[in-house]
Amino acid sequence: MLSNLFKIGKILKETNRLNGIKEFNTQIPIKIEVIKEINPITYKIKLGRKEVDTKSSIPLEIGKKYFAIVKEKKNYVEISNLKEYPKLLDKLEKIPISTNIHLDKEKIIKHLSNSTDKNEFLFFANILLALQKKIYHIFINNKNNKAIMQYKFNKNKIKFYACYKFLGEIEGDITPTKITLYTPYQNVANLLINNSNEIDIDIEVFIKENIKELYEFTNSLIDIKV
């Protein structure tokens, strides 16, 4: 089953080739950051390196980051399918790792000892605490586009969670004969299905509104043992 976990990485890598966003991409969710409110339905947001005006029927929180589907209109951009930007992905973007790596205990402790600041130390301390709960982490990098995957063994299957900067959050179950994937976005589901021929195993993809991490990072170091 573990080999099937890495097959998922192949699917996501192919799907993630669409990450070359220079302006706007209406197919996949991308990160936005709310800068200020102009009026009750119009906001200024940061989209990549640009600041643009957007309209949203849902109230947005100033300073908050979201995943959203973005469509360019004549004088503004329209956003929809808002989801809160994963805190885990936000933390990952600040960690100086540029290669794909499967983190075992030895590697985690090495990163802990080489941490250059409090945030980096706390990040790897959380990964160590997750390992104590038998939840493993894999870093995934594609042209400096960082992603992270969590997984754990659960009876006769593997459960996993992954978050990508240009795909959003994905979770799933892996058995020896089938992979089941869940995403909040129909467009991402379509892309996953279209790339499912990259591997030789049956794949099912479903829409699920609330995707959750297997391990939620904390700001406390209590109970962390090395």
Helices and strands as residue ranges (DSSP letters): H 2-15, G 16-19, E 30-39, E 42-47, E 50-55, E 65-72, E 77-84, H 87-92, E 101-103, H 105-113, H 118-132, E 136-142, E 145-154, E 157-164, E 168-174, E 178-183, H 186-194, G 196-198, E 202-207
